[in-house]
Amino acid sequence: MIAASNLTQQKRLWTALGREDMIKQNNNQRLDSHAEEAQVIAEIISTMTADYWEAFYRNAGFLPHALGGSKRHLMTLMSIPEASCTLSR
């Protein structure tokens, strides 16, 4: 799952993915565009493997380097302020 729970995180996510056109100016726009955003993200992530995306998000600063492999712990991710971006396989 990939999520951005506020406008700052949403802007960071779309910028990292090279889709600045998807950045919203307010939460109402985010809510109204939820289905479109989910479709765009699904299309983007389907282009590469989970290992690629894990490295991509880690290198972009979304995941700490200490977390890795297939044994990521959800509570650890949730304790990180910027970690509303969660990957699962």
Buried (B, 14 or more C-beta within 10 A) or exposed (E): EBEBEEBEBBBBBBEBBEBEEBBBEEEEEBEEBEEEBEEBBEEBBEEEEEEEBBBBBBEBEBBEEEBEEEEBEEEEBEEEEEBBBBBEE
